[in-house]
Amino acid sequence: MSPLALDTSKKERFDVHISVVSPIYGSPTLVPELVLRLHQTLATITESYEIVLVFDCSNDNGWEKIRQECQKDRRVKGIHLSRNFGQHYAITAGLTHTKGEWVVVMDCDLQDVPEEIPKLYAVAQDGHDTVFGQRVNRNDAFIKRFLSKAFYSIFSFFTDSKIDPSIANFGIYHHSVIQAVLNMGDHIRFFPTMVRWVGFRQTAVPVVHAARADGKSTYSFRRLFRLAAENIIAFSDKPLRLTIILGFLMSLVSFLFGCYFLLQAMLGKIAVLGFASLIVSLWFLGGTIIFILGIIGIYLGKTFDGVKGRPLFIVDETLNFDNDEL
């Protein structure tokens, strides 16, 4: 086997059966309810579980809420990042600290319903390594549904992949899937796409998607656009390949313009010979070259970010782990 390949076929013994990872950003008032409902739900499956809450440094008392829950039950564990790294980096931080054979990833706003976990777990026991929660009826505002659909449509086009916009982070994943995702060397993290890429036995089941209980989504149009651009660059070279097509079309259009101006000159309809064709060519070629250089520059910039070798996240403090920094 190639040294670059990943072997996940080895049998392992696990400290806990199910781990739940939830990045906490905003809506600190929901943390107690989230933990309570997770305790009640997970207890119907197994007593061997852990709840990993990753505080992504929102400007509220979310960490204090997490600390309070950790003091009540050592199965609740907290991770405090050194700054706001973003949702998918917070998920990665939580995944690196899990000990479960099965890992559930869910948002903290309770739109991902904890009571749906047994359904996901039951399907996983039928021989699936990944079971996605499919939000058939989304309880989101129209603008959010529209932006989400546009995001996944653009992402699917540029990455040549079919992505279901009703599927996000919520799901249950076997340890082997999580290890494969963690071993991906991508500097830009986008959990749903990474899970799909690693493969294994995957399926999706419809789940209830609740209305947001508190706060509002932080994914504005600007953030979604930036997220799409970064992940298109990270997961596909299609924009570079499209520049080849653009170059061909540019040559074709330039040739047709040349033929047109040649005909106009032969008919004596151009007062100042060469002026129109020169201006059109300069603007057209200049804009195209700048556009192509911009795309190449973005890829070079992302490559530069990757080779710097900076950590994906930095942990400031942990609670209820063996190596707690209290």
N, C-alpha and C positions, 0 to 999 in steps of 0.2 A: 504493500500500500504506500502511496506517496506520502512523504512527511508532511505535506500540506493538507492531507485529508483528515477528516475527523471521524473517529470510530466511537459510536455511541451504543454499541452492541453489548458492552460489558454490564453484567448485573451488579447493582449496587444496593447497599442497605441504607435506609433513610431514617433520619431522626424523627421526622414527623410525616404524616400521610398527606396532608393538604396544607399548602401555604397560600395565603391571599396577599397580593401586593396591590396597594392603592396609593397613588401619588396624591398628596394633600396640598392643594393650592386654592386659597379662597374658601369661603363657606365653612369656617371653623365650627360654627354651631351645629353642623351636621355630623361631626366626628363621633360624639357619644352615641347617636342613633345608629350610625354606620357600624360601629363596633358591637353594639347590643344586638342588632339584627344579624350580624355575621356570627356571633356566638350562638344565637338561637338556631340559625340555619346549619352551621357546620356541625353542631352537636347531634343533629339528626343523621349525619353520615359517619362521623368518627369523633373521638375525644382527642385524637392525635392531630392537632392542627396548630397553626400559628398565623397571626395577622400582622403583616409588615406594613407600617404606615410611613411614607417617605415625605417629609416636610420640605417643600420646594421653595421655601423662603418667601412666602407672600407676606404682605404688610398687615398682619393681624396676629391674633393670639393662638394660631393653629398649633404651634409647638406645645404650648401649655396644655391645650386640650389633649394632645397626644400623650404628654407626660402623665396627665391624670389617669388616662385609660391604662397606661403601662403600669402604674402603681397598683391598679385594681387586679390585674391579671398578667402574669409573666408570659402568657402566650401572645399578648399584644406587644409588639416590638416597634421601636421608633428609630428613624434615621433622619438626622438633621443635616441637610446639605449646607455647604459654606456660603452659597448664594443661589439665586434662581438660575437653574440650568435648563429648564424646560421640561415639559411633561414626559417625553420619551426618554430623556436622560434620567429623570427621576425613576421611571419604571425600570431602567437598566440597573440603577443603584439598588432598588429593591430586589431585583432578580438575583443579583450577585450575593445577596445575604440569605436567600431562601434555602431551606433544608428539606423541603417536601418532595415526595414522589410526584405529586400533582401540584400544579401552580395555577391559581386563578388570578387574573389581572382584571381590575375594574376601576372605574373612576370613583371619586369621592362624593359626587353630588347626588348620589342615590338615584340617578336616572338608570344606571345599571342596578337592577333589583337583586339584592342578596338572596332572596328566596328562590331565584331561578338557578342557583348553583347546583342543587341536587339534580335538576334536569340535565344540566351539562355533564355532571359527573356520571350519571346513569348511562348516557350515550357514550361517554369515554370508555366505560367498562365493556362495551360491545366490541372493542378492538381498535379504537381510534386514539391517536396520539394528540390530536388537536381538535377541539370542538369549539367553534366560534358561536357567539351569541348573535343571532340575526334579528336586528330591530325592524320587524315588518311594519309596525305602526309607530313611527317616531313621534314622540311628544315634544317637538321643538317648534319654534317660531318659523314661519315661512321663509324668512330671509336666511336663517341658519341652514334649513334644509336645502335651499337653493344654492348657497355657497358651498355646502358640503358636496352636493351633487356635481357642481361645476369643478370643484377641486379634484374629485375622483375621476371625472371624465377627462380632464386635462392630463392628470397623472397617468391614466390608463393609455392615452394616446401616445405620450412621449416615452413610456416604458414598455410599450407593446405587450401589455398585460391586461387581463380582464379583472377589474376590482369591483367588488360589490359594495356600493356606498352604504348599504344597511349594516355592514360589518365594520366594527372598530376594534377597540382593545379588549372588550369584554369576552372572556372565554376561559376554557380550562386547557392546560397544556402539560404534557408529560415532561418529566425532568430532562429526558433526552432532547426534546425540542428546545427547552430553555437553554441547555448547555450549548446546543448548536448555534442559537441566536447570540449567546454571550461570546462565543468564539469567533463570530464574524468581526473582522477588523475594520468595519466601516466607522469612520469618524462621525458621520451624520447618522443619527439613529431615528428610525421610524418603525415602531414595533409591528404594526399590522403587516407591512410589506416584508419585513425581515422574517416573520413567522411563515408567511406564504412561501418565501424563497427557499427556506431550509427543507420544505417538503414534509415527509412522513405521512402518516394516514390522517387525512383531514376531512372534516365534515362541518356542517352548520345546522343549527336548530333554531327555530323561532323562539324569541324570548320577549317578555314584557319590557317595554321601555317607558319608564315613568316620567312624569313632568318634573322639571327641575324644582327641588324643594326650597332652595335658597340661593341667592347670588345670581350671577349671570355669566355666560360663557366669555372667556377671554380671547377666543379666536375671532378676531375681527377680519375684515376682508384683506387688510394689509398683512396680517399674520398668516392667514391661509395662503395668500399669494407667495409669501416668502417661504413658507413650509413646502409648498408645491415646487417652487424653483429649486430649493436646496436638495430635495429628494429626487427630483428628476435628474439633476446633475450627478447625485450619488448613485443612482440605480440604473442609469442608462446613458449611452453615448449617442442616442438618436438625434439630439440637437446638432451634434457635429456632422452626423450623416445627412441631416437635412440641408446643411450648408452646401453639400455637393450638388444636391438638386437645385438649390438656389443659384449656385454658380452656373449650372447648365441653363436654367431659365434666363439668367442675366445675359448669357452669351446669345441665346436665341432672340431675346427682346432687342438686344443691341444690333444684331444682324438685321432684324426686320426694320428697325429704325433707320439703319444705314441704307437699306433698299428704298425706303420711303423717301428719304432726303435726296438720294441719288435721282429718283424719278422726278421729284419736285425741281431739282436743279436742271435736269434735262428739259423740263417744260418751261423753264425760266420764271418760276414762281417764287424763287428765293431772292430777295433784294440784296442781302449781305451773305455771300456764300461762306459756309462753314460756321457761322455764329450759332445758329440753333442747335446743330448737331454737336458742337463742342460743349455748349452749356449743358445740354441734356446728358451727354456722356459723363461729364465731370461730376454732376450731382448724383447721377445714378450709380456710377462706379464708386464714388467716394462714400456714399451712404452704405452701399453693400459691403465694402471693405471694412468700414468701421463696425458694422453689425457683426460680421464674421469674427473680427478681432475681439469684439466684446465677448462672444460666446467662448472663444478659445481662452480669453483672459479669465473668465469665470471658472473654467475647468482647471486652469493653472492655479488659481487662487485656492480652490478646494484641495488640490493636490498639496499645495504649500501648507495648508492647515493640517492635513493628514500627516505629513512627514515630520512636523514639529514634535509629534509624540506626546502631546499634552493629555492628561487624564480626561476621560469623558465626564467625570464628576469628582467632587471633593467632599468627603464626609467630615462634618464638624463635630458631631456628637451622635452617640447611639444609646439606646435604652433597651435593656433586657436581652442583650447579646452577651456571649461569653467574654468578649473583649470590650465591654462597655467603657466609654470614656466619660465618667461622671464627675 
